[in-house]
Amino acid sequence: MTIRSLAASASIIALCLTGSTVSGISGEAAREQSAPFKMAAAQGTAPNFAGIGNWFNSAPLNIASLRGKVVLVDFWTYGCVNCVNTLPHVTELYAKYKDRGLVVVGIHTPEFPFEKSASNVQAALKRHGITYPVAQDNDSQTWNGLRQPVLAGAIYRRSERKNRVPARW
């Protein structure tokens, strides 16, 4: 198991734990509760998607077009069993909340040369029933641009004024 694979799994678990309490997604009235962890303050601006060779299921997206939306950026690769194990959960979240404003953007960031094939990525999307936008980041430019080498996925709640990114955990 690689660090990237482990990080992808951990980030999806964190998303599942926090997803029901993110305002604007759950549709539930806010209620006072003691969180098992403290959310980090936003810092910096979200970099745009960089080095994307192909977009699947969508025209090319950019960070500015996502302003004001709740966005889950999910880094994954079809050759990683841990990443593949999270896909049903991500697709379920997308199916359940896309009509309430959740945007999921998959970033396919390969670890091995055979994973760089666009036709292989397209086959994986079909095999796993992925209909949300997926970018092919063969040179890891978007991965590196987010400077999140351990946390493989994150929710960005976009402010109307600035593109804010959660601080590193």
Buried (B, 14 or more C-beta within 10 A) or exposed (E): EEEBBBBBBBBBEBBBEBBEBBEEBEEEEEEEEEEEEEEEEBEEEBBBBBBBBBBBEEEEBEBEEBBEEBBBBBBBBBBBEBBBEBBEBBBEBBBEBEEEEBBBBBBBBBBEEEBBBEEBBBEBBEEBEBBBBBBBBBBBBBBBBBEBEEBBBBBBBBEEEEBBBBEEE
